[in-house]
């Protein structure tokens, strides 16, 4: 039931009558089933494989390994956050250690650093990809070494599906012998020079949250070319149970393994991954074609040899005020959009930690807006979005 009294008392709220009369809600990025997910779920129930192991888990991991190529090994987990946590632990990060982390990203990229009692050091982005700045990364490493504290790991993110500067970051990693955790939570299907994102770092991570390009409802994966690291990740993710007839534990473990039921969703989703990437890239192409010549609107183009899955299509506006006018106009018409990630160095929980900034991520946050990008959007949904934006800026 609509609470009109609440609207009258709080006029800043969306008019509920207008919402009812508006066309269908347009979501930022909603799940999109392919058709065979239920088949694999039914197989799990029919065979009673409803535990965090089973044929669907094995087949989902194999499908990911086949798709990613490059002789990688995959562990299907309960979340991308859990994958980052395990990656940090596998690389020996512990209390008092320092981890270099991209600031312009979701908080899940950095939260696991604190789980382990380590300290994040936040690095700003560069304008070409909106990802980790190689120049500031090098500056931060040299600064920490001068202060006798060499960082233990680098967390680099492929933001919104756009690959980071793979070669530059990789060269710095090799020069200083600091491993890269490649946060590919938003980048399944993205590539650099034809090689899949998620396979460049010492350890890669994926996310299958409900808003990602494919989903398992909730889930993630750890990826590595080192089979021993993958196997140890599975060991830790299943409560670190030793090989004994009884329950014996010599290490602290976690409950991070993906269930066989959710892996069934993942198997069905993998069958349509290429279609989902194509749809999202088509969304981006439509927005760029319709809005690219509008004064005050710009986009992030793909650098040469970069291939983005365009998980979310983003625009840059002239300033914060324009961004908010567009966002609120879309909201008023029952269309979800979202500012770019608020940089982690500005978040209250992370503000006390060291940072190496040049203002790039703050500028992007103030001006940037993520537009509806789901692979299940209809042409009319996209038309509504661009029409509203054009009207706001007219």
Buried (B, 14 or more C-beta within 10 A) or exposed (E): EEEEEEBEEEEEEBBBEEBEEBEEEBBBBBBBBBEBBEEBBEBBEEEEBEEBBBBBBEBBBEBBBEBBEEEBBBBBBBBBBBBBBBBBBBBEBEEEBBBBBBBBBBEBBBBBBBBBEBBBBBBBBBEBBBBBBBBBBBBBBEEBEEEEBEBBBBBBBBBBBBBBBBEBBBEBBEEBEBBBBBBBBBBBBBBBEEBBBBBBBBBBBBBBBEBBBBBBBBBBBBBBBEEEBBEBBBBBBBBBBEEEEEEEEEEEBBEBBBBBBBBBBBBBBBBBBEEBBBBBBBBBEBBBEBBEEBEBBBBBEBEEEBBBBBBBBBBBBEEBEBBBBBBEBBEBBBBBBBBBBBBBBBBEEBEEBBBBBBEBBBBBBBBBBBBBBBBEBEEEBBEBBBEBBEEBBE
